[in-house]
């Protein structure tokens, strides 16, 4: 069921189920004789404004592109090639870049450059300010492969914000570009000097006044209507992007080095005010797999980015965070108003990623696995909906890492998160993959949790989080065993307030499980407004009295749901049940 379809309130009265006043017959789990009323959630779908289908986004319209027609056209529409570059006929990355440079600011309507064959250097769009859409795509019916190899010193844009970031497709200080159907693979570096990236989108913003001498401000703001916007990354395949320093265990300088990084797809915008936000970025239908990203993320939207969409992507087999929306890493920059929907994220595990490690006996030992499948780190107004997340260290994580900063208004709805029991304390630890991901998982059993709400940074705060309609399951039998700690299914931690969990299903591993509490609260809330944790379907509980229990708060551990309901002191889970709750109300 889609999020839009879930916008309802189910009422139970005398065992009858009604939807919008229509009698639907007796509900099989109805036990109540009165209505269970859900309090108003701290954030709902109405806070997220989606572009109507078939409408092209326009600057500063405050709307998130529509997943059905993110550019105003349906993804996969066959385009007419205005120009074709065929490597078999002598086209090279250099000649394609020259063509782009000659056309990018003179076109007045949609212009399509089609690629076919194999190209061995990056494709650049470095200074496009015209509002006409430039499309770079595979020629219909053919393949366009960027086989890139090791990063060369000439690859990065010399004006790039971070210097060493370099993209196989590099879109810098640019607006109105679509990249569709390209195959990008094998881009790598070895050490902190470069961060190879499958597709890199960056925007520079600065208070520098003497632009003629030191041009730090993007051409988008210096010309045109002072807006950087409308970047569409659709149906691309990105594989084998790596910083090889993260897998070398006998090089001390690379052990636990935060400068070792790589990205599958990175959107980075570091600005000074909301008026200069990069708008309307779409990452849709892309596949990113088999990456080694060090302390960077596989797919990231970071900084001053507004009204963005990540939809129907597949991200799997990577050694750090799958999909991430980030705030506060650069001053006050904060990704905001984003929809992350319909994605499949699987096999995300930092085991063997030595940029997270500790030096022991002349080698880099593993730290505890800590990579989320889908991560909100300080971003604001983010809707995480209808995603499938399998065998990741942390399934869906709402958090903020920057000290004394906040993340807020996170809506988590209708997701399926599963962490299998695994087979080994080390990788590979095999399990199943979700539909659409080939092969078997090699990362099962190393999961800390399925859903995590936290504020990691000192003095940071997370608030206004609403999770409903999700299915969270953690069966990990090796994370806790190897780390001498439990691995909860749902965990609430840090400084938090205004958190609501309603109408979710939370599942453990079963009767003999000693490692996976179903619901754990590490700290009491810091706000006076009540947090609401209720109407949960709990299942596959442990009966092992010597284990971690099923419910845990700062004061005690409870094996049974009745004991938890009676003694948690906050009225949490008052209407929750084992197997099928009798209150299924959920306000979208």
C-alpha positions, 0 to 999 in steps of 0.5 A: 500500500502506498503512503498516499493510500495509507492516509486514513484513520481506522476506527474500531467500534464494537468489533466492527472496522470502519474506514471513513465511516464505511462499515467493512465488517468485523476485524479478526483481531478486534477486542475493544468496545471503544475507539482507540484514538491516536494523538496527533503525530509530530510530523505527517505526509501533509508536511511534504509537498510533491510536484503534480505528475507530469509537471516539470519542477520550477525554481523556488516552487517548494515542491519535491519532484514527483517519482512518476515524472521527476523531470516532467516526463516519465523515466525511460521516455525515448529521447531524440539524439541531437548529437551522438558520440560513439567511441568506435568512431573515435569519440573520447571523453575529451571530445564529449567534454568539448561538445558539452562546453560548446553547447551548455549555455547556448541551448534554448530547449532540451538538448540530448547528447547520446553516448555509445561505446566505452569511455575511459576518462570522466565526463564533465559539466562544470559551468552550465548556467542556462535553464534549458535541459542538457541530457547526457544519456546512453544512445537508445538500444545501446550501452555507454560504459565509463570504465575509468580505472585509477583517479588521475591528477587531471580528473578533479575540477581545480575549483572543486570545494573539497579538492580531491572529490572527483566524479566519473560524471562530474557536475559542478556549479551547474543547473539543468542537467540529466544523466540517464542510463550510463554504466560507470565502473572501476573508478578507484584511488588508494589513500586520502588524496582523492575521493573517487565518485561514480556521479558527483554533483557539487555547488560552490557558494561563498561570501567572497566579494572579489569574484574576478580574482577568487571566483568561489561562487557558483556560475549558477548564482553569478549568471542567469537567475541565481539558482542552481537546480534541476539535476536528474540522475536516472537509471544509471549503473555504478559499480566498483567505486573504491578507495582501496586504502580502506581494505589494507590492514597493515598500513597504520596511517590509513587505519581509522582515517576519516579522510579515506573516502569514496562515493557511489553518488554524491550531491554536495552543496555548501552555502550560506543561506537558504536562498542559495540552496541547490534545488530539485535533485533527483536520484531515481532508478539507479543501481549502486553496488560493490563499493568501498567508500571508507568513511564516506557514504554510498549515496549521499545528499549533503548540505544545502540541498532542498526539495530532493527525491531518491526513488526506486534505487538499488544500493547493495554490497557496500562497506559503509552507509547505503543512503544518507541525508546530511546536515551540519557538516559545513556550518549551517548547511542542512539537507531538507525537504527530501523524499526517500521512497521505494528503494532497496538497500542490502548488505551494508556492513563496515566489517573489513573497512579499515578506515573504521578501525583501531591499530592493534599488534601491527594491524588494523582491527575492526571496530563494531559494525556501524553503517546504516542502510538508510540514514538521516544525519542532521537533515530536516523534513525527510520522509523515508517511505516504502523502502526495503532494507536487508542485512545492514548494520543499522537498518533505518537510522534517524540521528545527528552526529554534529555536537549541539545541533538538531535533526527534526521532522523525520517521517518513517512509514511503510518500510520493511527492514530485515536482519537475518540471523547470519552464520558467522562472527566474521564475513562472510555471514550468509543469509537471504537477499531481498527481491531484485538483489542477485546472489546471497547476502554475505552480511547477515547477522552483523546488525545492531538494530533495525530502527534506531533513533539517536542523537550521537553528537554531544549536546545534540537533539532529535525531535519530531519523529513519526514512524508508522506502518513499518515492519522491523525485524532483527534476528542478528545472532552474531553482532551481540555475540561478538560485541558482548552487547545486545542488538535491539530491533528498535532502539531509542537513544540520545537526547530526544523528544516528540517521538511517536511509534504507532501501528508498527510490527516489531519482530525478534528471533524467537523463543531461544533468542538471548540477544535481540530485545524487541524495544529498547529505550536507552535514555528518558526524553528531555522534552516535556511533551509526551512521547508515544510508543503504542499500537505495536504488533510484537512477535517472535519474543524470547522466552529465555530468562537469562537473555537480554529480555524483550523490553528494556528501559534505563531502569529495568529489563522485562521479558513479558509484554504485560510486565513492560506495560505495567511498569515502564511508567510512561504508558508505553505500549498500553494497547500493543499486543502479541501478534495482532494489535486491536488498534490499527489507527495510523494518521499519515 
